[in-house]
């Protein structure tokens, strides 16, 4: 029904917003701490739970738009220095791919991501 369609459209919009925020804020490669990123999404009226952000990043990774490295998989990973509101599994290194840049710039399109 209409509610399902709205839910799907919202997911497409959330994915596109995540990609464009990654591109605008930090260039191509940076560690993403979930809590500050979720707060930034909330500020633009896009509240997401950590699990929702993780699912979108996994989807974008499967589609070839981001390369994900979990913090615990990075060389020299330590938990010291973590703020108390951040679990190690909520920090990743996210790298946008050339395919993501093509999508953001409009040279390719994807029905699963709305830019």
N, C-alpha and C positions, 0 to 999 in steps of 0.2 A: 504494500500500500504506500501511501504518501509518506508515512512515518519512516518506513524502510528506506525510501528513496532519499529522504532528508538525511538519514543516518549515513548512507553511502556517500552522498554529496559532501557531507561534513568531513568524512575520512579523506576524500580526495583533496579537499581544501587544506586540511591539517597537514597532509604529506607535502603539498606544494609550499605551504608556509614554512614548514621545517626546512626544506631545501633552500628557499630564498633567504631565510634568516641565517642559515649556515654560511651562505655565499656572501651576504652583505656584511656580517659582523666580523668575520675572522679570516676571510680568505679561504684557502683550500684545505688546510689541515690543522686541526686543533683538538685538544682534549675537551670533551663535553661533560661537564658536571651537571647531572640531571636537575638538581634543585634550582640553580640560577637560570638554567634554560627554561624550565617549567614556569618560573616566575616571569621571565620575559614573554613567554607565550600568553600567560594570564593577563599581562598588561595590554596586549592587543586583543583582548576578549576571546582567547582561545585556550580555556582551561583544559589541561590534560593531566591525568594521573601518570606517575612514573611508568606503570605497565603499558599505558597507551603510547607513551613516547618510545619505549623499547620496541613495541610492536611495529610502530611506523618506521623506526630505524631499521629493523630487521626486514621489513617489506622493501624499503628503499635499497637495502643492500642486495636483496634477492633480485631486484630489477636492474641492478648494475649502476645505481646512482651514487652510492656511498660505499666506501671500504671501511669496515668497522674492526677495530682492535680493542678488545676489552682491557681495562687497566691491569687486571691480574695477569694478562698475557704479555704485558710489556716487560722488556728487560729491566732489571733493577727495581721492579715493583715493590713498594712498601706501603703499609697502611698508615704509617706515621704521617702526621700532617693533614690527615683527613679531618674535615669538620665533622662534628657529631651527627649532623643530619644527612650525611652522605655515606652510603654503604659502598664498598668497593665495586659491587656489580652495577652501580649506577653511574660509573664514570667510564667513558670510552674515548678512544681516539677516533675521530670521524674525519675521513678524507673524501671530499667531493671528487667524482670522476669527471672525465671529459664529457661523458654521456650526460651527466647532471648539468654541466654548463650548457650543452646543446639544448637540453630541455628548458632550462631557465631562459635562454636566449631565444627560444622559439623555433630553432631549426629542426627539432623533432617534436613529436607530440606523444602523449601517453594517456590513454583513457583512465588509468589508475591514479594519475596525479594531476591535480589542477593547479597550474601556475597563474 
